[in-house]
Amino acid sequence: MTINKIDIAAGCFVILVGIYLIAQAPAPLADESEIKGVKIHVNTLLKLVANENNKARTLWTKRIVVDGKKAGLKFGEDWRKKGIDEGPLPALFLRETASLLEKSPIPLSLFLGSDFPISQANKFKGNQADFFESMRQTGDSQFFFDDDVARHTAMFPDRVVVEACASCHNKHLDSPKTDWKMNEIMGATTWAYPKEYVTRDELIFVINELRGAFSTAYTHYLDKTKTFKNIPSIGEQWPKDGYHLPSGKVFMSRLEILSASDTLKLLLESDRKL
């Protein structure tokens, strides 16, 4: 197997993040004053999970869905139905992840919304609709306390990153907008957390739980492919190589490499602010 030099360099970031997380793990604290000294603002946590999510969605969209379609794999809205040989579309992969987070021990919520959603369940309402309008005008991420849900909230632009996404939405019978273009803001991923500050340990736990949700969502897809009439091979190869899918371990290893650089940068920035 050929080892890519870029993968080697990127892999070093994963090791550095691991070293950081171990070396920086806080010791037991004696009193409340010490606890305040190591707390990290929730916006750092929300930026971290948003970065992890962006990498996961991009990896899923480009390397599984787009390349997979070229290799003969299919993806659609009815992927969960018995007898349908399909996998989840990018938005549905995110919904699967969000559903798993709801069942996890962390109070982190994820919502993908828009002002032009295919499903009305994904239409922004209340405070979030107002902040999304500001995002559409400025293109900037929004950070605010949402009184509607009593949570600290961050809204990040969800842009058209591949032509296939715009084409799919433009052709959908229920789409209220049929002229989406590359790099246009289609909606926003919205993250919410109840606490204004978190400890380093709590932040790390949240990241690990989120990665666990990505891993489980991907495993659900692999399990579905085992019911296909034409079952793809699962191992180290990706759809770009043919009718193949990476194993869960291979998929998550690549995701960790892709997200490690930005994750480490944000962690170090949070340390400088303490």
Rosetta blueprint (number, residue, H / E / L):
1 M L
2 T L
3 I L
4 N L
5 K H
6 I H
7 D H
8 I H
9 A H
10 A H
11 G H
12 C H
13 F H
14 V H
15 I H
16 L H
17 V H
18 G H
19 I H
20 Y H
21 L H
22 I H
23 A H
24 Q L
25 A L
26 P L
27 A L
28 P L
29 L L
30 A L
31 D L
32 E H
33 S H
34 E H
35 I H
36 K H
37 G H
38 V L
39 K L
40 I E
41 H E
42 V H
43 N H
44 T H
45 L H
46 L H
47 K H
48 L H
49 V H
50 A H
51 N H
52 E H
53 N H
54 N H
55 K H
56 A H
57 R H
58 T H
59 L H
60 W H
61 T H
62 K H
63 R H
64 I H
65 V H
66 V H
67 D H
68 G H
69 K H
70 K H
71 A H
72 G L
73 L L
74 K L
75 F E
76 G L
77 E L
78 D L
79 W L
80 R L
81 K L
82 K L
83 G L
84 I L
85 D L
86 E L
87 G E
88 P L
89 L L
90 P H
91 A H
92 L H
93 F H
94 L H
95 R H
96 E H
97 T H
98 A H
99 S H
100 L H
101 L H
102 E H
103 K L
104 S L
105 P L
106 I L
107 P L
108 L L
109 S E
110 L E
111 F E
112 L E
113 G E
114 S E
115 D L
116 F L
117 P L
118 I L
119 S L
120 Q H
121 A H
122 N H
123 K E
124 F L
125 K L
126 G H
127 N H
128 Q H
129 A H
130 D H
131 F H
132 F H
133 E H
134 S H
135 M H
136 R H
137 Q H
138 T H
139 G L
140 D L
141 S L
142 Q E
143 F E
144 F E
145 F E
146 D E
147 D L
148 D L
149 V L
150 A L
151 R E
152 H E
153 T E
154 A E
155 M E
156 F E
157 P E
158 D E
159 R E
160 V L
161 V L
162 V L
163 E H
164 A H
165 C H
166 A H
167 S H
168 C H
169 H H
170 N H
171 K H
172 H L
173 L L
174 D L
175 S L
176 P L
177 K L
178 T L
179 D L
180 W L
181 K L
182 M L
183 N L
184 E L
185 I E
186 M E
187 G E
188 A E
189 T E
190 T E
191 W E
192 A E
193 Y E
194 P L
195 K L
196 E L
197 Y E
198 V E
199 T L
200 R H
201 D H
202 E H
203 L H
204 I H
205 F H
206 V H
207 I H
208 N H
209 E H
210 L H
211 R H
212 G H
213 A H
214 F H
215 S H
216 T H
217 A H
218 Y H
219 T H
220 H H
221 Y H
222 L H
223 D H
224 K H
225 T H
226 K L
227 T L
228 F L
229 K L
230 N L
231 I L
232 P L
233 S E
234 I E
235 G E
236 E L
237 Q L
238 W L
239 P H
240 K H
241 D H
242 G L
243 Y L
244 H E
245 L E
246 P E
247 S L
248 G H
249 K H
250 V H
251 F H
252 M H
253 S H
254 R H
255 L H
256 E H
257 I H
258 L H
259 S H
260 A H
261 S H
262 D H
263 T H
264 L H
265 K H
266 L H
267 L H
268 L H
269 E H
270 S H
271 D H
272 R H
273 K L
274 L L
